[in-house]
Amino acid sequence: MKAKGNFFLDNDDMRYQILQEDKLHELYKLFSSDEKEALGVSTTEEFQSLWLEMIESVGEFAGTQLRDNAAQVEKEDLVLKDGKVEVPPTMQSNVKTFVELGAHALSVPIKHGGMDAPILMELAGSEMIARACPSTLLNVGWYSSIANIIALFGNEEIQSMFLPDMITGEVSGSMSLTEPDVGSDLASMRSYGEEQEDGTWKIYGSKQFISNGSGGLSLVLAQNKKGAKGLKSLSLFVVPQELDGKANYIVSKIEEKPGLHGSATCALQFDGSKGWLVGKNGLGFKYMSLLMNEARLAVGFQGLGLMEACYRLAKDYADQRVAWSKPISQHEMICEKLLDMEAEIKTFRSLLYRGSYYASIVHFMERRIEDKALGDERTKELEKEIKNYQRKLREWTPLLKWWSGERSFVIARTCLQIHGGYGFTKEYQPEWWVRESLIISIYEGTSEIQALMCIKDTIKDIIRNPRRFAESLVAARMKALAETDAIKKRYYRIKLTYLNSIVTLVMKLMKQNVKGTFNENKSSDIIGLLKKLRETLVTFDNISPALLNASRICEMKAIVALSKAAVEDGERDPSRRSFALRFVNRWYPTMLRNKAELEWDDEQVAAIAQSKDDIAQASEG
Ligand SMILES: Cc1cc2nc3c(=O)[nH]c(=O)nc-3n(C[C@H](O)[C@H](O)[C@H](O)COP(=O)(O)OP(=O)(O)OC[C@H]3O[C@@H](n4cnc5c(N)ncnc54)[C@H](O)[C@@H]3O)c2cc1C
């Protein structure tokens, strides 16, 4: 295949990250002999070729049909008719080709008709699709993700009812969480199900902003009885859009949006719709969290694809546009912007691919632990090894989603800026990419929600193991002083700034809640402080400083993780050292800014946040 017109072959960095660290080799080792036989592979090389060929064909599809159709997708409107969405012809043709490639069910287990592809490979496909046409990604992304939840948690009856049509591509799904009055705060959800004598359920309520809401079925998260509240009463239901040729739920509205023109964002109305419980009653939030975590990685890839498209667009334009007798790409400020974009994209890809590799490892390790197909001894080892991957994945997922959301927009805007006046016209693509970038920080949990998840886990981790935290602080101090390699030295400064910021934050929490004085420069005091924090945190009245600074900590933690990935890439491959050096130098000042901002006690915010009951009472009154 030719590199031109193929979004995989024209991108050496993608290939590098997929093959880095022997990722596919390690995954191959986790396949059982039955699975290898079903795939028709008996060596690592064959396994690798299988997925690389598959990804090449998705790359060709993205780099030709999707790219060529993107402008037409923008022109054709979705139509709401009789409670269903009519998808325009160009999008229909995009989805049809994707299904014909067999790419829609890649990660679905072989026993259900899929190919058991590592999620890493499926998500690499998402990057390329997003680079060409984000709307199409929103239409094709709902086959395997939904099918996998049904395969994992649904009983045989449900699996046989719903999976075959998803595997043939006749039906795709959607994920219904958001309601008109409830988005981030899922515990306040009002939709509910009522169990029927025959074991099925009737679902009542309205769902809002549901992507692909007219795909054929929806996984609906709802309370397990009318009036219930909280996360523990949420159950997951699979609800077909039609039953016996009649509507089972309807699409009552399609949103008009600045981006994702070809993706139907639907209001859904469930009025006694027949549904089937997936898994156990009351565990819906747990199941949905699994789907959401994967979806968050997918949104990471959506942002990455968009960044790649914007960088290439900006670079091509800047190389051709001449001002003062030379291309604008050679004028210092534009040159710097382009180099920064490239370094950031490569670094982000490095961590994102590693994160999704860990997600793949966890997935197959879980399966092997359950079926013991690799023998008792190996199973025991896996039980230990998996924890490390799970921990890292949990730590990185909100960081990656946050970065994707916050940075896609900045990169799209930089691309527009580099295009000057043409960037602000509809004739050129940058304004479209800016519009497409706006959603990434909103769905699958807003940036603020990612930051809250990050801060919660960060503080929990530290108070669970204060000694480890204090040791890493001391080590970072020493290394920041002693390291002679310029890139690593910068990295340790970045890490030290982050750890010092955590100490500052903990001091603030202590000041608000516990009596006593501490010296933040003495590690014994820090351990003492953290132990005290562990003893007292449950009774903390005021965690406002942590909530206020969650985004800052999240950004800093992301920079630490990304810098580490850049340093490691530079160590493995000296040709990548220039990106690593640029990344750590570019982002160090952001660390200092965040730390300085965090040091300020913003009393106005604290006062308003603590008076929330008064505001709520006033608005109720
Ligand atoms: C195009 C599109 C597609 C979507 N697809 C789907 C889908 O397929 N399925 C689905 O279920 N939903 C979907 N959504 C909904 C989306 O996930 C929600 O919009 C999102 O989770 C935010 O919820 P909300 O809009 O109710 O905002 P709110 O929760 O009301 O939040 C409003 C603002 O307040 C902030 N905020 C809220 N709580 C806090 C807090 N404690 N601290 C600090 N800040 C806070 C938020 O970050 C946000 O900035 C989609 C939305 C859009 C626009």
The ligand as an SDF file (V2000), in Angstrom:
LIG
                    3D

 53 58  0  0  0  0  0  0  0  0999 V2000
  -22.1910   16.1080   21.4800 C   0  0  0  0  0  0  0  0  0  0  0  0
  -22.4680   15.4400   22.7900 C   0  0  0  0  0  0  0  0  0  0  0  0
  -22.5210   14.0590   22.8520 C   0  0  0  0  0  0  0  0  0  0  0  0
  -22.8110   13.4180   24.0660 C   0  0  0  0  0  0  0  0  0  0  0  0
  -22.9360   12.0520   24.0950 N   0  0  0  0  0  0  0  0  0  0  0  0
  -23.3870   11.4490   25.2260 C   0  0  0  0  0  0  0  0  0  0  0  0
  -23.7050   10.0540   25.2420 C   0  0  0  0  0  0  0  0  0  0  0  0
  -23.5380    9.3430   24.2510 O   0  0  0  0  0  0  0  0  0  0  0  0
  -24.2180    9.5240   26.3820 N   0  0  0  0  0  0  0  0  0  0  0  0
  -24.4250   10.2730   27.4990 C   0  0  0  0  0  0  0  0  0  0  0  0
  -24.9040    9.7310   28.4830 O   0  0  0  0  0  0  0  0  0  0  0  0
  -24.1230   11.5900   27.5250 N   0  0  0  0  0  0  0  0  0  0  0  0
  -23.6190   12.1940   26.4170 C   0  0  0  0  0  0  0  0  0  0  0  0
  -23.3420   13.5360   26.4160 N   0  0  0  0  0  0  0  0  0  0  0  0
  -23.5240   14.2930   27.6430 C   0  0  0  0  0  0  0  0  0  0  0  0
  -22.2170   14.6760   28.3080 C   0  0  0  0  0  0  0  0  0  0  0  0
  -21.5630   13.5270   28.7820 O   0  0  0  0  0  0  0  0  0  0  0  0
  -22.5530   15.6870   29.4100 C   0  0  0  0  0  0  0  0  0  0  0  0
  -22.9420   16.8820   28.7600 O   0  0  0  0  0  0  0  0  0  0  0  0
  -21.3970   15.9120   30.3560 C   0  0  0  0  0  0  0  0  0  0  0  0
  -21.1680   14.7660   31.1280 O   0  0  0  0  0  0  0  0  0  0  0  0
  -21.6520   17.0990   31.2910 C   0  0  0  0  0  0  0  0  0  0  0  0
  -22.9060   17.0220   31.8780 O   0  0  0  0  0  0  0  0  0  0  0  0
  -23.8790   18.2910   31.8250 P   0  0  0  0  0  0  0  0  0  0  0  0
  -23.9650   18.7470   30.4230 O   0  0  0  0  0  0  0  0  0  0  0  0
  -25.1270   17.9590   32.5320 O   0  0  0  0  0  0  0  0  0  0  0  0
  -23.0990   19.3920   32.6430 O   0  0  0  0  0  0  0  0  0  0  0  0
  -23.1170   19.6030   34.2220 P   0  0  0  0  0  0  0  0  0  0  0  0
  -22.8710   18.3300   34.9240 O   0  0  0  0  0  0  0  0  0  0  0  0
  -24.3080   20.3770   34.5870 O   0  0  0  0  0  0  0  0  0  0  0  0
  -21.8430   20.5250   34.3710 O   0  0  0  0  0  0  0  0  0  0  0  0
  -21.8180   21.8780   33.9240 C   0  0  0  0  0  0  0  0  0  0  0  0
  -20.4360   22.4400   34.2240 C   0  0  0  0  0  0  0  0  0  0  0  0
  -20.1870   22.3780   35.6390 O   0  0  0  0  0  0  0  0  0  0  0  0
  -19.0110   21.6500   35.8950 C   0  0  0  0  0  0  0  0  0  0  0  0
  -19.1720   20.8930   37.1370 N   0  0  0  0  0  0  0  0  0  0  0  0
  -20.1660   20.0390   37.4720 C   0  0  0  0  0  0  0  0  0  0  0  0
  -19.9460   19.5260   38.6940 N   0  0  0  0  0  0  0  0  0  0  0  0
  -18.7950   20.0760   39.1510 C   0  0  0  0  0  0  0  0  0  0  0  0
  -18.0280   19.9550   40.3530 C   0  0  0  0  0  0  0  0  0  0  0  0
  -18.3940   19.1330   41.3430 N   0  0  0  0  0  0  0  0  0  0  0  0
  -16.8900   20.6750   40.4700 N   0  0  0  0  0  0  0  0  0  0  0  0
  -16.4860   21.4850   39.4700 C   0  0  0  0  0  0  0  0  0  0  0  0
  -17.1550   21.6380   38.3190 N   0  0  0  0  0  0  0  0  0  0  0  0
  -18.2920   20.9440   38.1570 C   0  0  0  0  0  0  0  0  0  0  0  0
  -18.8210   20.7490   34.6910 C   0  0  0  0  0  0  0  0  0  0  0  0
  -17.4770   20.3690   34.5390 O   0  0  0  0  0  0  0  0  0  0  0  0
  -19.3090   21.6550   33.5660 C   0  0  0  0  0  0  0  0  0  0  0  0
  -18.2850   22.5140   33.1890 O   0  0  0  0  0  0  0  0  0  0  0  0
  -23.0190   14.1850   25.2320 C   0  0  0  0  0  0  0  0  0  0  0  0
  -22.9410   15.5840   25.1670 C   0  0  0  0  0  0  0  0  0  0  0  0
  -22.6940   16.2080   23.9710 C   0  0  0  0  0  0  0  0  0  0  0  0
  -22.6710   17.7100   23.9320 C   0  0  0  0  0  0  0  0  0  0  0  0
  1  2  1  0
  2  3  1  0
  2 52  2  0
  3  4  2  0
  4  5  1  0
  4 50  1  0
  5  6  2  0
  6  7  1  0
  6 13  1  0
  7  8  2  0
  7  9  1  0
  9 10  1  0
 10 11  2  0
 10 12  1  0
 12 13  2  0
 13 14  1  0
 14 15  1  0
 14 50  1  0
 15 16  1  0
 16 17  1  0
 16 18  1  0
 18 19  1  0
 18 20  1  0
 20 21  1  0
 20 22  1  0
 22 23  1  0
 23 24  1  0
 24 25  2  0
 24 26  1  0
 24 27  1  0
 27 28  1  0
 28 29  2  0
 28 30  1  0
 28 31  1  0
 31 32  1  0
 32 33  1  0
 33 34  1  0
 33 48  1  0
 34 35  1  0
 35 36  1  0
 35 46  1  0
 36 37  1  0
 36 45  1  0
 37 38  2  0
 38 39  1  0
 39 40  1  0
 39 45  2  0
 40 41  1  0
 40 42  2  0
 42 43  1  0
 43 44  2  0
 44 45  1  0
 46 47  1  0
 46 48  1  0
 48 49  1  0
 50 51  2  0
 51 52  1  0
 52 53  1  0
M  END
$$$$
